[in-house]
Amino acid sequence: MNKLKLGLPAGSLQNTTIEIFKKAGFNLNVNERSYFPYIDDEEIEVILIRAQEIPRYVEGKVLDAGISGKDWIAETEADVHEVAELTYSRQGLKPIKLVLAVPKDAPIYSVHDLKGKKIATELVNVTKNFLRRHDVEAAVEFSWGATEVKPPILVDAIAELTETGRSLKANNLRIIETILQSTPRFIVNKASWEEEWKRNKIEQIVTLLRGALLAEKKVVLKLNVSLENLPEVLSLLPALRKPTISSLHEEKWVAVETVIDEKLVRDLVYKLKEAGAEGIIEYSLNKIIP
């Protein structure tokens, strides 16, 4: 039987990745003592590895494909094929940023003020390349963790990944530059991408993952409305295409169904009710395949 060896990120992205795979239709059962979780697809073999290592294992053909952040693909300079961008993070559906941060009161306001300074980071190559592009010479050292606590005693600045910036503020640091914005990417080694079966399998997985991520931001809204009030209700409803309108048993009334951004519902429901909508129902989705 054909097998696709797939590396998924262990650590901070693990739970979110597994949940998205479940919404996409792939059930994963992770044993705390094993890095080889069960997946209910006999054609896929899953290995949990740190996101930092996945790009080089994909490039080296140990794995056919994997999910890793753009930051670690850039850091390892792995020669892989990026199939898709999957926009999610540990805390939600948004990118993370690699930023340069300095002590709150330091007289450092841009990358150019770091000339001759010392910077700590996990992403040494990415940081050095950023400095090089700005013609800034500075010492960049690898940080084994707890990077936020190092300035100003051990280093002058840090290059750190952040989602909200709260941890940086809590350590009296301020951001002076954004080095890059990073999202998870579905990557594949170039040899595996040339194999027809593996390419088809990867495209199937990516289609379902994209559908699951799109559905995370959307909900279905159903409501009943009289034909008299229908034009005003429809004017309030955004949709992927157009709302579905169905006749009801009661004359001169219709049912309206549409897919909208979840964040709009809070403000929209009252307006719909004011416009004459009744029996308003909201429910979530698993996948949307455009």
Secondary structure, 3 states (H helix, E strand, C coil): CCCEEEEEEECCCHHHHHHHHHHHCCCEECCCCCCCCEECCCCEEEEEEECCCHHHHHHCCCCCEEEEEHHHHHHHCCCCEEEEECCCECCECCCEEEEEEEECCCCCCCHHHHCCCEEEECCHHHHHHHHHHCCCCCEEEECCCCHHHCCCCCCCEEEEEECCCHHHHHCCEEEEEEEEEECEEEEECHHHHHCHHHHHHHHHHHHHHHHHHHHHCEEEEEEEEECCCHHHHHHHCCCCCCCEEEECCCCCEEEEEEEEEHHHHHHHHHHHHHCCCEEEEEEECCCCCC
